[in-house]
Amino acid sequence: MMRSRLLWFSLGFSVTAASISQFIYRDLWTDRYALKSDMKEKFDALEARVSNLESLPTENPNPAQVDG
């Protein structure tokens, strides 16, 4: 009788722990994926801005120094 209670308790505890860990794993995986896609989007936008700035013609790259 005592062994069967211990067996059922252990089984229930294991199933509960497994389901909780599965939910936590999914939540962390979703957050990681969202962070990864957000960072990729921001770096792509930054790369486009830098590329745009690099393609602009410079009027006077070395301004003349004024001797005074």
N, C-alpha and C positions, 0 to 999 in steps of 0.2 A: 504494500500500500504506500509506504513512504517512498520507495524507489520510483513508483509510477508518478507520484506527485512531483518528485524532483525531476524526472524525465520530462513531464509536460511543462513544468516551469522553465526548464532549460530550453526546451524547444520553442516555447512562446517568447522567451527572452531573446533567443537568437533570431527569430523571425522579425521581431520588433526592431532589434538593433540593425538588422540588414535593411529593413525598409527605411528607417530613419537615415542610415548612411547613404542609401540610394537617393533619397530626396536631397540631402545635403550635397552630394556629388553632382546631381543635375543642376542644382542652383548655382554652385560654384562654376560649373562648366558653362552655363548660360552667361554668367557675369563675365567670365574670361573671354568668351566669344564676342560679347557686346563691347568689351573694352578693346579687344583686338581690332574689330571692325571700325570702331570710333577713331582709334589712333591711326589706322590706315587711311581713313578718310581725311583726317586732319593733316597728315604728312603729305598726302597727294595734293591737297589744296596749297600747302606750303611750297611744295615743289613747283606747282604751277605758278605761284606768285614769284618765286625766285627766278624761274625760267623767263617769266615776263619781264622782270627787272633786268635780267642779263641781256635780253634782246633789244632793249631800248638803246638808241644811239646816245653816246655821251658827247656833250657839246665841247667841254674843255676838261679833259682828264687831269692835266697838270696845270693848275692855275699859277699865273706868274706871281712871284713874290715881290712885295713892295719893299724896297730898301729905304730906310728912313733915317 
